[in-house]
Amino acid sequence: MQPEPAVLKKRRASTTLKWIFIFKTMLLNE
């Protein structure tokens, strides 16, 4: 497998953080 570009890695990391934030907010609002 090819190592993925840093841009993709960074983008995926920010997407993951965004989803974690969304889930936390949803749980707090329950």
N, CA, C and O atoms as a Tinker XYZ file with bonds, in Angstrom:
   120  protein
     1  N      0.843000   -1.211000    0.000000    73     2
     2  CA     0.000000    0.000000    0.000000    64     1     3
     3  C      0.871000    1.251000    0.000000    63     2     4     5
     4  O      1.919000    1.295000    0.644000    81     3
     5  N      0.426000    2.251000   -0.723000    73     3     6
     6  CA     1.164000    3.518000   -0.743000    64     5     7
     7  C      0.855000    4.319000    0.509000    63     6     8     9
     8  O     -0.284000    4.332000    0.978000    81     7
     9  N      1.856000    4.983000    1.049000    73     7    10
    10  CA     1.574000    5.923000    2.148000    64     9    11
    11  C      0.716000    7.058000    1.626000    63    10    12    13
    12  O      1.006000    7.610000    0.564000    81    11
    13  N     -0.314000    7.412000    2.335000    73    11    14
    14  CA    -1.201000    8.460000    1.824000    64    13    15
    15  C     -0.605000    9.843000    2.050000    63    14    16    17
    16  O      0.150000   10.060000    2.998000    81    15
    17  N     -0.954000   10.776000    1.165000    73    15    18
    18  CA    -0.437000   12.148000    1.293000    64    17    19
    19  C     -0.845000   12.772000    2.626000    63    18    20    21
    20  O     -1.875000   12.424000    3.204000    81    19
    21  N     -0.024000   13.692000    3.094000    73    19    22
    22  CA    -0.296000   14.338000    4.375000    64    21    23
    23  C     -1.614000   15.100000    4.331000    63    22    24    25
    24  O     -2.307000   15.224000    5.340000    81    23
    25  N     -1.954000   15.611000    3.140000    73    23    26
    26  CA    -3.203000   16.383000    3.015000    64    25    27
    27  C     -4.406000   15.498000    3.325000    63    26    28    29
    28  O     -5.310000   15.904000    4.056000    81    27
    29  N     -4.414000   14.291000    2.769000    73    27    30
    30  CA    -5.526000   13.377000    3.032000    64    29    31
    31  C     -5.593000   13.014000    4.504000    63    30    32    33
    32  O     -6.668000   12.975000    5.103000    81    31
    33  N     -4.432000   12.749000    5.072000    73    31    34
    34  CA    -4.389000   12.370000    6.485000    64    33    35
    35  C     -4.941000   13.492000    7.356000    63    34    36    37
    36  O     -5.707000   13.259000    8.292000    81    35
    37  N     -4.526000   14.731000    7.020000    73    35    38
    38  CA    -4.971000   15.896000    7.793000    64    37    39
    39  C     -6.475000   16.081000    7.647000    63    38    40    41
    40  O     -7.178000   16.369000    8.615000    81    39
    41  N     -6.958000   15.908000    6.403000    73    39    42
    42  CA    -8.389000   16.102000    6.155000    64    41    43
    43  C     -9.204000   15.075000    6.916000    63    42    44    45
    44  O    -10.239000   15.392000    7.502000    81    43
    45  N     -8.716000   13.819000    6.899000    73    43    46
    46  CA    -9.469000   12.771000    7.588000    64    45    47
    47  C     -9.454000   13.010000    9.091000    63    46    48    49
    48  O    -10.447000   12.751000    9.770000    81    47
    49  N     -8.355000   13.494000    9.605000    73    47    50
    50  CA    -8.262000   13.766000   11.039000    64    49    51
    51  C     -9.263000   14.851000   11.446000    63    50    52    53
    52  O     -9.932000   14.732000   12.473000    81    51
    53  N     -9.360000   15.911000   10.632000    73    51    54
    54  CA   -10.278000   16.994000   10.971000    64    53    55
    55  C    -11.720000   16.512000   10.862000    63    54    56    57
    56  O    -12.577000   16.924000   11.644000    81    55
    57  N    -11.990000   15.631000    9.883000    73    55    58
    58  CA   -13.343000   15.094000    9.736000    64    57    59
    59  C    -13.706000   14.250000   10.958000    63    58    60    61
    60  O    -14.821000   14.330000   11.474000    81    59
    61  N    -12.750000   13.442000   11.410000    73    59    62
    62  CA   -12.992000   12.604000   12.587000    64    61    63
    63  C    -13.273000   13.467000   13.812000    63    62    64    65
    64  O    -14.192000   13.188000   14.581000    81    63
    65  N    -12.470000   14.520000   13.987000    73    63    66
    66  CA   -12.673000   15.408000   15.135000    64    65    67
    67  C    -14.041000   16.058000   15.067000    63    66    68    69
    68  O    -14.710000   16.219000   16.088000    81    67
    69  N    -14.462000   16.435000   13.854000    73    67    70
    70  CA   -15.756000   17.090000   13.680000    64    69    71
    71  C    -16.874000   16.136000   14.092000    63    70    72    73
    72  O    -17.817000   16.538000   14.773000    81    71
    73  N    -16.765000   14.868000   13.677000    73    71    74
    74  CA   -17.807000   13.900000   14.020000    64    73    75
    75  C    -17.834000   13.625000   15.517000    63    74    76    77
    76  O    -18.905000   13.474000   16.105000    81    75
    77  N    -16.661000   13.558000   16.134000    73    75    78
    78  CA   -16.608000   13.341000   17.579000    64    77    79
    79  C    -17.307000   14.491000   18.295000    63    78    80    81
    80  O    -18.057000   14.285000   19.250000    81    79
    81  N    -17.047000   15.714000   17.812000    73    79    82
    82  CA   -17.671000   16.890000   18.410000    64    81    83
    83  C    -19.188000   16.839000   18.252000    63    82    84    85
    84  O    -19.928000   17.160000   19.182000    81    83
    85  N    -19.648000   16.433000   17.060000    73    83    86
    86  CA   -21.098000   16.348000   16.803000    64    85    87
    87  C    -21.733000   15.313000   17.737000    63    86    88    89
    88  O    -22.784000   15.565000   18.326000    81    87
    89  N    -21.090000   14.149000   17.867000    73    87    90
    90  CA   -21.652000   13.106000   18.727000    64    89    91
    91  C    -21.694000   13.550000   20.186000    63    90    92    93
    92  O    -22.668000   13.296000   20.894000    81    91
    93  N    -20.631000   14.216000   20.626000    73    91    94
    94  CA   -20.603000   14.704000   22.014000    64    93    95
    95  C    -21.734000   15.683000   22.249000    63    94    96    97
    96  O    -22.409000   15.621000   23.276000    81    95
    97  N    -21.947000   16.591000   21.300000    73    95    98
    98  CA   -23.000000   17.592000   21.439000    64    97    99
    99  C    -24.364000   16.918000   21.500000    63    98   100   101
   100  O    -25.212000   17.285000   22.314000    81    99
   101  N    -24.573000   15.919000   20.626000    73    99   102
   102  CA   -25.853000   15.210000   20.619000    64   101   103
   103  C    -26.089000   14.518000   21.956000    63   102   104   105
   104  O    -27.196000   14.556000   22.494000    81   103
   105  N    -25.043000   13.882000   22.494000    73   103   106
   106  CA   -25.195000   13.171000   23.757000    64   105   107
   107  C    -25.502000   14.135000   24.904000    63   106   108   109
   108  O    -26.301000   13.828000   25.788000    81   107
   109  N    -24.862000   15.292000   24.878000    73   107   110
   110  CA   -25.096000   16.263000   25.944000    64   109   111
   111  C    -26.509000   16.834000   25.870000    63   110   112   113
   112  O    -27.085000   17.210000   26.890000    81   111
   113  N    -27.064000   16.898000   24.661000    73   111   114
   114  CA   -28.384000   17.489000   24.496000    64   113   115
   115  C    -29.509000   16.502000   24.779000    63   114   116   117
   116  O    -30.679000   16.884000   24.805000    81   115
   117  N    -29.162000   15.236000   24.990000    73   115   118
   118  CA   -30.205000   14.247000   25.265000    64   117   119
   119  C    -30.941000   14.567000   26.562000    63   118   120
   120  O    -31.854000   13.838000   26.950000    81   119
